[in-house]
Amino acid sequence: MQRSSTSDAIVATSLAASGNTASAEATDSDRFHVQEPNVVHDDEFWYPDGSIVLIAERRAFRVYRGILVQESVVFRDLLSSGLPQPEGTPEIDRCPLLQLEDSAEDLRHFLRFLLCRRHFVPLEDPIPFSAVAAIIRLGHKYQVDIAEKEGLRLLQTIFVTEFHDKPSIVDGHIDCDWAEMIPGPRPQSTSKPTIQYKQRDAITAAKLARLTDVLEILPTAFYVCCQLDIGTLLQGNGTDSLGQSDLITCLNGRDALSCANAEATCRIFEPPPRSKWFHACNRREACRAARDSIFSDDDLIGSLLLRRNILMGWQDIIESNGFCDVCDSHLSERASEEVQRAWDHLPSYFSLDISPWNLEASSETE
């Protein structure tokens, strides 16, 4: 998106709405010459002393021109002329109208940020993902840097670049069909999320990463996209869909994650070299049988080898198969190493060059 052309696009939209087919070389007095639509006043943002009416999807928001000018470079350029109104220009309660191409929901979230930012301070309830996406999208479009930056900060609390045991994207927040096939309890999040989101929101996160050129969001966003059912991945989440290049990347990434998971599973449960089993194990035959039962259960091993959510780990399998304490400890250590390995290689599964990646691990090795 070319930011410099945003104000011109708004002008063109307003002119089109008025039926004026003249060129975009409109005067300031032409910019707000729109036919008054059949609009509904927004219950939340209709200030009786507001000085401008923004219209999005036939919903009217009466707000303060001065705040828009103060916060937004685009609105400053567009509205700082004083809005001379020629005779006959439609108004609502003597306020000029400005028609926008944004959704009413996005605009409402954006105005909440500009006018009452307490909505973006998580107290009792997490912030809706749609609100975070809206302030990034419109903050970028209207050049409100504080909105775009805060939205990206919040987004990166989900789609992280540092590894802390398990990132929140896999700590009880992802629903996958394969999880129901594996015995044992699924991990649950012990921390309250800052943002309320669903798996399919990763598609929007990837689009926002491309829009803002914050590419370090992409590895985890693509990872979650790879957990989606194929229909959602191909068709989108109802709000956004992946571009062709990113869609191909995710389709290839699904295969790469499955292969990496299969290799990791074999490394975890294969016997140590030059030994039938772990040396200190005092129930060697029983633990070997437990290991063999994993690979002899076609449904279980099939789901294990083909699953793509490699960051979920293998702890549930280890704990549910009756290994002794010694073997449980050794296998758990191997599993943790494999999850860390997968995280370290996450960008490579999507042919991404994100540097530096996993800053926490890099600092610990220095």
C-alpha positions as CSV (number, residue, x, y, z in Angstrom):
1,M,0.0,0.0,0.0
2,Q,1.3,3.4,-1.0
3,R,0.8,5.6,2.0
4,S,1.3,8.9,0.1
5,S,-1.8,8.2,-2.1
6,T,-4.2,7.5,0.8
7,S,-5.6,11.1,1.0
8,D,-6.1,11.1,-2.8
9,A,-7.9,7.8,-2.6
10,I,-10.3,9.2,0.1
11,V,-11.0,12.2,-2.1
12,A,-11.7,10.0,-5.1
13,T,-14.1,7.9,-3.0
14,S,-15.9,11.0,-1.8
15,L,-16.2,12.3,-5.4
16,A,-17.5,8.9,-6.6
17,A,-20.1,8.8,-3.9
18,S,-21.4,12.2,-5.0
19,G,-21.6,11.1,-8.6
20,N,-19.0,13.7,-9.6
21,T,-17.0,12.1,-12.4
22,A,-14.5,15.0,-12.7
23,S,-10.9,14.3,-12.4
24,A,-9.2,13.8,-9.0
25,E,-7.9,17.4,-9.3
26,A,-10.7,18.5,-6.9
27,T,-10.6,21.6,-4.9
28,D,-10.7,21.5,-1.1
29,S,-14.4,22.5,-1.3
30,D,-15.1,19.5,-3.6
31,R,-13.6,17.0,-1.3
32,F,-16.6,16.6,1.0
33,H,-19.3,17.1,-1.7
34,V,-21.1,13.7,-1.1
35,Q,-24.7,12.9,-1.3
36,E,-26.1,12.3,2.2
37,P,-26.6,8.5,2.3
38,N,-29.1,6.6,4.2
39,V,-26.9,6.1,7.2
40,V,-27.3,4.9,10.8
41,H,-25.8,7.0,13.6
42,D,-23.2,4.9,15.5
43,D,-24.3,4.5,19.1
44,E,-20.8,4.6,20.5
45,F,-19.3,7.4,18.4
46,W,-21.8,10.1,17.9
47,Y,-20.7,13.2,19.8
48,P,-23.3,16.0,19.8
49,D,-20.5,18.6,19.6
50,G,-18.5,16.6,17.0
51,S,-17.2,18.6,14.0
52,I,-17.0,16.0,11.2
53,V,-19.0,12.9,10.2
54,L,-17.1,9.8,9.0
55,I,-19.2,7.3,7.0
56,A,-18.2,3.7,6.7
57,E,-20.6,1.0,5.4
58,R,-23.6,3.4,5.8
59,R,-22.8,3.9,9.5
60,A,-22.1,7.5,10.5
61,F,-19.5,8.4,13.2
62,R,-19.6,12.0,14.5
63,V,-16.2,12.8,15.9
64,Y,-13.7,15.7,16.3
65,R,-11.8,16.9,13.4
66,G,-9.1,18.3,15.6
67,I,-8.2,14.9,17.0
68,L,-8.0,13.4,13.5
69,V,-5.8,16.2,12.3
70,Q,-3.6,15.9,15.4
71,E,-3.1,12.1,15.2
72,S,-3.1,11.3,11.5
73,V,-0.8,12.7,8.8
74,V,-3.3,11.7,6.2
75,F,-6.2,13.4,7.9
76,R,-4.0,16.4,8.6
77,D,-3.3,16.8,4.9
78,L,-6.9,16.3,4.0
79,L,-8.7,18.3,6.6
80,S,-6.3,21.2,7.5
81,S,-7.6,23.4,4.8
82,G,-10.5,24.5,6.9
83,L,-13.1,22.7,4.9
84,P,-14.8,25.5,3.0
85,Q,-18.3,24.3,2.2
86,P,-19.9,25.5,-1.0
87,E,-23.6,26.2,-0.9
88,G,-25.7,23.1,-1.2
89,T,-23.1,20.7,0.1
90,P,-24.9,17.9,2.1
91,E,-24.3,17.9,5.8
92,I,-25.5,16.1,8.9
93,D,-26.3,18.6,11.7
94,R,-24.0,21.1,10.0
95,C,-21.1,18.7,10.0
96,P,-19.3,17.9,6.7
97,L,-19.3,14.3,5.6
98,L,-16.4,12.2,4.7
99,Q,-17.0,8.7,3.2
100,L,-14.3,6.1,3.9
101,E,-13.8,2.7,2.3
102,D,-13.0,1.0,5.6
103,S,-15.4,-1.4,7.4
104,A,-17.5,0.1,10.1
105,E,-16.1,-2.4,12.6
106,D,-12.5,-1.4,11.8
107,L,-13.3,2.2,12.0
108,R,-14.9,1.8,15.4
109,H,-11.9,0.0,16.8
110,F,-9.6,2.7,15.3
111,L,-11.7,5.5,16.9
112,R,-11.6,3.6,20.2
113,F,-7.9,3.7,20.1
114,L,-7.7,7.4,19.2
115,L,-10.4,8.6,21.6
116,C,-10.4,6.2,24.5
117,R,-7.3,4.0,24.6
118,R,-8.4,2.2,27.7
119,H,-10.0,-0.3,25.4
120,F,-6.5,-1.5,24.5
121,V,-5.4,-2.0,28.1
122,P,-6.3,-5.6,29.0
123,L,-7.9,-5.7,32.4
124,E,-10.7,-8.3,32.9
125,D,-11.0,-9.5,29.4
126,P,-8.4,-10.0,26.6
127,I,-8.4,-7.6,23.7
128,P,-10.2,-8.9,20.6
129,F,-7.9,-9.8,17.7
130,S,-10.1,-7.8,15.4
131,A,-9.4,-4.7,17.4
132,V,-5.6,-5.2,17.2
133,A,-5.8,-5.9,13.4
134,A,-7.9,-2.8,12.9
135,I,-5.5,-0.4,14.6
136,I,-2.6,-1.8,12.6
137,R,-4.5,-1.7,9.3
138,L,-5.9,1.8,9.7
139,G,-2.9,3.1,11.6
140,H,-0.8,2.2,8.6
141,K,-3.3,3.5,6.1
142,Y,-3.8,6.9,7.8
143,Q,-0.3,7.2,9.1
144,V,-1.1,7.1,12.8
145,D,2.2,5.7,13.9
146,I,1.3,5.3,17.6
147,A,-1.7,3.1,16.6
148,E,0.3,1.0,14.2
149,K,3.2,0.5,16.6
150,E,0.9,-0.4,19.5
151,G,-1.0,-2.9,17.4
152,L,2.2,-4.5,16.2
153,R,3.4,-4.7,19.8
154,L,0.3,-6.5,20.8
155,L,0.4,-8.8,17.7
156,Q,3.9,-9.8,18.6
157,T,2.8,-11.0,22.0
158,I,1.2,-13.9,20.1
159,F,3.5,-14.3,17.0
160,V,6.8,-14.2,18.9
161,T,10.4,-14.5,17.9
162,E,11.8,-15.7,21.2
163,F,11.3,-19.2,22.7
164,H,10.1,-19.5,26.3
165,D,9.5,-23.2,26.9
166,K,6.5,-23.2,24.6
167,P,5.2,-20.1,22.7
168,S,1.6,-19.2,23.5
169,I,0.6,-20.1,20.0
170,V,1.0,-23.8,20.9
171,D,0.3,-23.7,24.7
172,G,-3.4,-24.7,24.6
173,H,-4.6,-22.3,22.0
174,I,-4.6,-24.4,18.9
175,D,-7.3,-27.0,18.1
176,C,-6.0,-29.8,15.8
177,D,-7.8,-32.9,14.6
178,W,-4.7,-35.0,15.4
179,A,-4.7,-34.0,19.0
180,E,-7.9,-36.0,19.7
181,M,-6.1,-39.2,18.4
182,I,-3.3,-39.0,20.9
183,P,-3.9,-40.3,24.4
184,G,-3.1,-38.2,27.4
185,P,-4.1,-34.7,28.5
186,R,-3.5,-31.8,26.1
187,P,-1.4,-28.9,27.4
188,Q,-3.4,-26.0,28.7
189,S,-2.3,-22.4,29.0
190,T,-1.5,-21.3,32.5
191,S,-1.3,-17.7,31.6
192,K,-4.2,-15.4,30.6
193,P,-3.7,-14.3,27.0
194,T,-3.5,-10.6,26.2
195,I,-5.4,-11.0,23.0
196,Q,-8.4,-13.2,22.3
197,Y,-7.7,-14.9,19.0
198,K,-8.3,-18.0,16.9
199,Q,-6.2,-20.2,14.7
200,R,-7.6,-18.7,11.5
201,D,-6.5,-15.2,12.6
202,A,-2.9,-16.2,11.6
203,I,-3.9,-15.5,8.0
204,T,-4.7,-11.9,9.0
205,A,-1.4,-11.7,11.0
206,A,0.5,-12.8,7.9
207,K,-1.2,-10.2,5.8
208,L,-0.4,-7.5,8.4
209,A,3.2,-8.6,8.5
210,R,3.4,-8.1,4.7
211,L,1.5,-4.8,4.9
212,T,3.8,-3.3,7.5
213,D,7.0,-5.1,6.4
214,V,7.5,-6.6,9.9
215,L,8.6,-9.9,8.6
216,E,9.6,-11.5,11.9
217,I,5.9,-12.1,12.5
218,L,5.8,-14.5,9.5
219,P,7.4,-17.7,10.9
220,T,4.9,-18.2,13.7
221,A,2.0,-16.8,11.6
222,F,2.8,-19.3,8.8
223,Y,3.3,-22.1,11.4
224,V,-0.2,-21.5,12.7
225,C,-1.6,-21.3,9.1
226,C,-0.1,-24.7,8.5
227,Q,-2.3,-26.1,11.4
228,L,-5.5,-24.9,9.6
229,D,-7.7,-27.3,7.6
230,I,-6.9,-27.1,3.9
231,G,-10.2,-25.4,3.1
232,T,-9.6,-22.5,5.4
233,L,-6.0,-22.2,4.3
234,L,-7.0,-22.0,0.6
235,Q,-10.1,-19.9,0.9
236,G,-9.2,-17.6,3.8
237,N,-10.8,-16.7,7.2
238,G,-13.7,-14.6,6.0
239,T,-11.7,-11.4,6.4
240,D,-8.4,-12.1,4.7
241,S,-6.8,-14.7,2.5
242,L,-3.2,-15.4,1.8
243,G,-1.6,-14.1,-1.4
244,Q,-0.6,-16.7,-3.9
245,S,3.1,-16.7,-3.0
246,D,2.4,-17.0,0.8
247,L,-0.2,-19.7,0.1
248,I,2.4,-21.8,-1.8
249,T,4.9,-21.1,1.0
250,C,2.4,-22.5,3.6
251,L,1.5,-25.6,1.5
252,N,5.2,-26.4,1.2
253,G,5.6,-25.6,4.9
254,R,3.0,-28.2,5.8
255,D,5.1,-30.9,4.2
256,A,8.3,-29.6,5.7
257,L,6.8,-29.6,9.2
258,S,5.5,-33.1,8.8
259,C,8.9,-34.4,7.6
260,A,10.7,-32.6,10.5
261,N,8.2,-34.0,13.0
262,A,8.6,-37.6,11.7
263,E,12.4,-37.3,11.9
264,A,12.2,-35.9,15.4
265,T,9.9,-38.6,16.6
266,C,12.3,-41.3,15.4
267,R,15.2,-39.5,17.1
268,I,13.4,-39.3,20.4
269,F,12.3,-42.9,20.7
270,E,15.1,-44.8,19.0
271,P,17.3,-46.7,21.5
272,P,20.7,-45.2,22.4
273,P,23.6,-46.4,20.3
274,R,25.5,-49.5,21.4
275,S,22.8,-50.3,23.9
276,K,19.5,-52.1,23.9
277,W,18.0,-49.3,26.0
278,F,19.0,-46.6,28.5
279,H,21.8,-47.9,30.7
280,A,20.3,-46.9,34.1
281,C,16.9,-48.2,33.3
282,N,15.9,-50.9,35.8
283,R,12.8,-52.0,33.9
284,R,14.5,-52.4,30.5
285,E,12.2,-55.0,29.0
286,A,9.1,-53.2,30.1
287,C,10.3,-49.8,28.8
288,R,11.4,-51.4,25.5
289,A,8.0,-52.9,25.2
290,A,6.4,-49.5,25.9
291,R,8.6,-47.9,23.2
292,D,7.7,-50.7,20.7
293,S,4.0,-50.3,21.4
294,I,4.2,-46.7,20.1
295,F,5.6,-47.8,16.8
296,S,3.2,-50.8,16.5
297,D,0.1,-48.7,17.0
298,D,-0.7,-47.8,13.5
299,D,-3.2,-45.0,14.4
300,L,-0.9,-43.5,17.0
301,I,2.3,-43.6,15.0
302,G,0.5,-42.4,11.9
303,S,-0.8,-39.4,13.7
304,L,2.6,-38.7,15.3
305,L,4.6,-39.0,12.1
306,L,2.1,-36.9,10.0
307,R,1.2,-34.2,12.4
308,R,2.5,-30.7,11.6
309,N,2.3,-29.1,15.1
310,I,5.8,-30.1,16.0
311,L,6.1,-27.4,18.7
312,M,3.4,-29.2,20.8
313,G,6.1,-31.7,21.7
314,W,5.8,-35.3,22.8
315,Q,5.4,-35.1,26.6
316,D,1.8,-36.5,26.5
317,I,3.0,-39.6,24.6
318,I,5.9,-40.2,27.0
319,E,3.8,-39.8,30.2
320,S,1.0,-42.0,28.9
321,N,3.1,-45.1,28.0
322,G,4.3,-46.2,31.3
323,F,8.1,-45.6,31.1
324,C,10.1,-45.8,34.3
325,D,11.3,-42.5,35.9
326,V,14.8,-42.9,34.3
327,C,13.5,-43.4,30.8
328,D,10.8,-40.8,31.3
329,S,13.6,-38.3,32.2
330,H,15.8,-39.2,29.2
331,L,12.9,-39.2,26.7
332,S,11.6,-35.9,28.1
333,E,15.0,-34.3,27.7
334,R,15.2,-35.5,24.1
335,A,11.7,-34.2,23.4
336,S,12.6,-30.8,24.8
337,E,15.7,-30.7,22.6
338,E,13.7,-31.6,19.5
339,V,11.1,-28.8,20.2
340,Q,14.0,-26.3,20.6
341,R,15.5,-27.6,17.4
342,A,12.2,-27.1,15.5
343,W,11.8,-23.6,16.9
344,D,15.4,-22.7,15.9
345,H,14.7,-23.9,12.3
346,L,11.2,-22.5,12.1
347,P,11.9,-19.8,9.5
348,S,13.7,-22.4,7.3
349,Y,10.5,-24.5,6.9
350,F,9.1,-21.5,5.1
351,S,12.2,-20.5,3.2
352,L,12.4,-17.3,5.3
353,D,15.6,-15.5,6.2
354,I,14.7,-13.9,9.5
355,S,17.8,-12.6,11.3
356,P,18.3,-12.6,14.1
357,W,15.8,-15.3,15.1
358,N,15.3,-16.6,18.6
359,L,17.3,-13.9,20.3
360,E,17.0,-15.6,23.7
361,A,18.7,-18.8,22.5
362,S,21.4,-16.8,20.7
363,S,22.2,-14.8,23.8
364,E,22.5,-17.9,25.9
365,T,25.1,-19.5,23.6
366,E,27.4,-16.4,23.5
